[in-house]
Amino acid sequence: MKVKPINKLSYGILSLLSTQPMSGYDLTLKINKFWRSTHSAIYPLLSEMEGKGYIEFILKEQSGKPDKKIYSLTSEGEKLLHDWFIADTGDEVVRDEMILKLYCIKCVDTEAAEKVLDELASRYKKQIKRHIGQTEMIKSMGREHPEATPPSLFGSYILTQKVLNEAILDLQWCEWLRKQYEKKDFGLFDEDFIMGSETVGEEFVKD
């Protein structure tokens, strides 16, 4: 199914506004949790989508500052978001310098290889710590709304759980890779990486 030709950042803005009304500044902070963007990219899109009737705004007075625009979806915006949601999702675009280093890890000396593996393990440990902290914060916020979980909080929780478990799996893979490299056997491996075959203990998340 094809959807109307607006760019993916616009759909990202619509999806965020479906959870709660937000200012352009708040939208910029939120969207950067998913992919990198800037105020200069977002504000023209807000003006364009407002002109097309997909979003609308109210002015919120601020003491000593210009009034702030708080955007929300219109019924047309909700329809557009629905069409995008049920359409086929595009392929993920990944540009990761670390992946290129790992691809040629056989071609570098042991010191260089170990440095890359240490850096990679440290990256995943930091991610695990951060996502565990985010999970606890989200749960704490959820306890403040025992009657109903706000949509934005539910979305944050499920995505945080996703990236947390991906980081744990990545760390398991990193430790497997280190063992394979230490064998110095670069032929056909007889020990495939199987999800969950490595144990991520407390020592991995304390550093």
C-alpha positions as CSV (number, residue, x, y, z in Angstrom):
1,M,0.0,0.0,0.0
2,K,1.3,3.4,-0.9
3,V,0.9,6.5,1.2
4,K,0.8,10.2,0.4
5,P,4.3,11.6,-0.6
6,I,5.6,13.3,2.5
7,N,9.0,12.5,3.9
8,K,9.7,10.1,6.7
9,L,10.6,12.8,9.2
10,S,7.1,14.2,8.7
11,Y,5.6,10.8,9.5
12,G,7.8,10.8,12.6
13,I,6.4,14.1,13.7
14,L,2.8,12.9,13.2
15,S,3.5,9.7,15.1
16,L,4.9,11.7,18.1
17,L,2.0,14.1,18.0
18,S,-0.4,11.2,18.1
19,T,0.8,10.5,21.7
20,Q,0.5,14.1,23.0
21,P,0.5,17.7,21.8
22,M,4.0,19.2,21.7
23,S,6.0,22.3,20.8
24,G,8.5,22.3,18.0
25,Y,11.3,22.2,20.6
26,D,9.8,19.2,22.4
27,L,9.4,17.4,19.0
28,T,13.0,17.9,18.2
29,L,14.1,16.4,21.5
30,K,11.8,13.4,21.0
31,I,12.6,12.7,17.4
32,N,16.3,12.5,18.2
33,K,15.6,9.4,20.3
34,F,14.8,7.7,17.0
35,W,17.0,9.4,14.4
36,R,19.1,12.5,14.2
37,S,17.4,15.7,13.2
38,T,17.6,19.5,13.9
39,H,15.3,22.4,14.5
40,S,16.1,23.8,11.1
41,A,14.7,20.6,9.5
42,I,11.6,20.2,11.8
43,Y,10.2,23.7,11.9
44,P,9.7,24.1,8.1
45,L,7.9,20.7,8.1
46,L,5.6,21.9,10.9
47,S,4.7,24.9,8.9
48,E,4.2,22.8,5.8
49,M,2.0,20.2,7.5
50,E,0.0,23.0,9.2
51,G,-0.7,24.6,5.9
52,K,-1.9,21.2,4.5
53,G,-4.2,20.7,7.4
54,Y,-2.5,17.7,9.0
55,I,-1.7,19.5,12.2
56,E,-2.9,22.6,14.1
57,F,-1.6,24.6,17.0
58,I,-2.7,26.7,19.9
59,L,-0.6,29.5,21.4
60,K,0.6,29.1,24.9
61,E,1.6,32.3,26.7
62,Q,5.0,32.5,28.3
63,S,6.2,35.0,30.8
64,G,8.8,37.3,29.2
65,K,9.0,35.1,26.1
66,P,7.1,34.9,22.8
67,D,4.0,32.7,22.8
68,K,4.8,29.1,22.2
69,K,3.0,27.0,19.5
70,I,1.7,23.7,20.8
71,Y,0.9,21.3,17.9
72,S,-1.6,18.5,17.7
73,L,-3.0,16.3,15.0
74,T,-6.1,17.2,13.0
75,S,-8.5,14.5,11.7
76,E,-6.7,14.6,8.4
77,G,-3.4,14.1,10.1
78,E,-4.8,11.1,11.9
79,K,-6.0,9.6,8.6
80,L,-2.6,10.2,7.1
81,L,-0.9,8.6,10.1
82,H,-3.2,5.6,9.9
83,D,-2.4,5.1,6.2
84,W,1.3,5.3,6.9
85,F,1.1,2.9,9.8
86,I,-0.5,0.1,7.8
87,A,1.7,0.7,4.7
88,D,4.8,-1.4,4.2
89,T,7.8,-0.2,6.3
90,G,11.0,0.8,4.5
91,D,14.3,-0.9,5.0
92,E,16.4,0.2,7.9
93,V,19.4,2.4,7.0
94,V,22.5,1.6,9.0
95,R,25.9,3.4,8.8
96,D,28.1,2.0,11.5
97,E,31.9,2.5,11.5
98,M,32.3,-0.3,14.0
99,I,30.8,-2.8,11.6
100,L,33.4,-2.0,9.0
101,K,36.2,-2.5,11.6
102,L,34.8,-5.9,12.6
103,Y,34.5,-7.0,9.0
104,C,38.3,-6.7,8.6
105,I,39.3,-7.7,12.1
106,K,41.3,-10.7,10.8
107,C,43.5,-8.3,8.9
108,V,44.8,-6.3,11.9
109,D,47.3,-7.2,14.7
110,T,46.1,-8.6,18.1
111,E,46.5,-5.3,20.0
112,A,44.3,-3.5,17.5
113,A,41.7,-6.2,17.5
114,E,41.5,-6.4,21.3
115,K,41.2,-2.6,21.5
116,V,38.2,-2.7,19.1
117,L,36.6,-5.6,21.0
118,D,37.1,-3.8,24.4
119,E,35.6,-0.6,22.9
120,L,32.6,-2.6,21.6
121,A,32.0,-4.4,24.9
122,S,32.2,-1.1,26.7
123,R,29.7,0.4,24.3
124,Y,27.2,-2.4,25.0
125,K,27.7,-2.3,28.8
126,K,27.0,1.4,28.8
127,Q,23.9,0.9,26.7
128,I,22.7,-1.8,29.1
129,K,23.2,0.4,32.1
130,R,21.5,3.3,30.5
131,H,18.5,1.3,29.3
132,I,18.1,-0.3,32.8
133,G,18.1,3.2,34.3
134,Q,15.5,4.4,31.7
135,T,13.3,1.3,32.5
136,E,13.3,2.2,36.2
137,M,12.5,5.8,35.5
138,I,9.6,4.8,33.2
139,K,8.2,2.4,35.8
140,S,8.4,5.2,38.4
141,M,6.5,7.5,36.1
142,G,4.0,4.8,35.5
143,R,3.3,4.4,39.2
144,E,2.2,8.1,39.1
145,H,-0.6,7.1,36.7
146,P,-2.1,3.9,38.2
147,E,-5.5,4.5,36.5
148,A,-4.1,4.5,32.9
149,T,-0.7,4.4,31.3
150,P,-0.2,7.4,29.0
151,P,0.4,6.4,25.3
152,S,3.8,8.1,25.2
153,L,4.9,6.3,28.4
154,F,3.8,2.9,27.1
155,G,5.6,3.5,23.8
156,S,8.8,4.5,25.7
157,Y,8.6,1.4,27.9
158,I,8.2,-1.2,25.0
159,L,11.0,0.5,23.0
160,T,13.3,0.7,25.9
161,Q,12.8,-3.0,26.6
162,K,13.6,-3.7,22.9
163,V,16.9,-1.8,22.9
164,L,17.8,-3.2,26.3
165,N,17.5,-6.7,25.2
166,E,19.3,-5.9,21.9
167,A,22.2,-4.5,23.9
168,I,22.3,-7.6,26.1
169,L,22.3,-9.8,23.0
170,D,25.0,-7.7,21.3
171,L,27.2,-8.1,24.4
172,Q,26.7,-11.8,24.3
173,W,27.7,-11.8,20.6
174,C,30.8,-9.6,21.4
175,E,32.0,-12.1,24.1
176,W,31.4,-14.9,21.6
177,L,33.4,-13.0,19.0
178,R,36.3,-12.5,21.4
179,K,36.5,-16.3,22.1
180,Q,36.5,-17.0,18.4
181,Y,39.2,-14.5,17.7
182,E,41.4,-15.9,20.6
183,K,41.2,-19.3,19.0
184,K,43.1,-17.8,16.0
185,D,41.1,-20.2,13.8
186,F,39.8,-18.2,10.9
187,G,38.5,-21.1,8.9
188,L,34.9,-22.4,9.1
189,F,33.9,-22.1,12.7
190,D,32.3,-25.0,14.5
191,E,30.8,-23.0,17.3
192,D,28.0,-20.8,15.9
193,F,26.6,-17.9,18.0
194,I,23.3,-19.0,19.4
195,M,21.1,-16.5,21.1
196,G,21.4,-16.9,24.9
197,S,24.3,-19.3,24.7
198,E,26.5,-16.7,26.6
199,T,25.5,-15.5,30.0
200,V,25.6,-11.8,30.7
201,G,26.3,-11.5,34.4
202,E,26.4,-8.6,36.8
203,E,30.1,-8.0,36.0
204,F,29.1,-6.9,32.5
205,V,26.9,-4.0,33.7
206,K,28.9,-2.7,36.7
207,D,31.9,-1.1,35.1
